[in-house]
Amino acid sequence: MHLIEELERTRDETLQCFSLNRADLARSYAPGKWSVAYILHHLSDSETVFFDRIRRVLSEPRPVL
C-alpha cells in the first residue's frame, strides 16, 4: 500500500507544477539545462508512451516482457 500512496503523492506534487506561471515554467536549474516546462512535457510524453506499451503487452495472448 505504501507504493500506491507514494505514487499518489508524487502525482499530486507534479500536477501542481502545471499551474506555474510562464516565468517559473521557463526556469532551469542551470544554464543550458531543461526548463520546468520541458521536463513536464517529457514526463507527460513518457507516461503516454509507457501506458501504450503496457496496454499492448497486456493485450497479447502470450506477452513477452
N, C-alpha and C positions, 0 to 999 in steps of 0.2 A: 504494500500500500504506500510505502514511503516514496517509491519511484513515481507513482501517479501524482502524488502531492507535489513533488519536486517539478515534474513536467508542467503541472498546472501553474505553479508559482512562476517559473521562468516564462511561460506563455504570457501570463498577465503582465509581467515586467516588460517583456518585449513589445506587447501590444501598446503599452503606454508611449513607447518611443515613436510610433507612427503619428502621434499628435503633436510632436515637437514643431516649433516654428522653423521657417526656412533657414535662419542663421544657425540654429542648433543642428539641423539636418545636414548642413554644409560643413560642419566641423569634422576634423580628423584628429587622430591622436599624435600625428607628426606630419611634417611636410611631405607630400607625395604619397601619403597612405590613404586608404579608403575612407570616404566620408561616412557619416552615420547613415545617410540616405542610401549610399551604395551598399553598405553592409545589410541594411534592412531589405533592400531589393534582392541581394544574394540569398539571404535566409528564406525569403518568400519563394524564390525560384527553386532553391534546393529542396524545400519541403514539397513543392508541387511535383518535381521530378521523382523524389523519393516515394511519394504517395502512389504515383503512377507505376513505378517499379514494383512496389509491394502488391498493388492490385493485380498486375499482370502475373506475378508469381503465384498468388493465391488462386487465380482463375485457371491455372494449368492443372491438368489431371494428375501429373506427377511432377510437382515443382522441384526444380534444381536450385539449390542455394549455393 
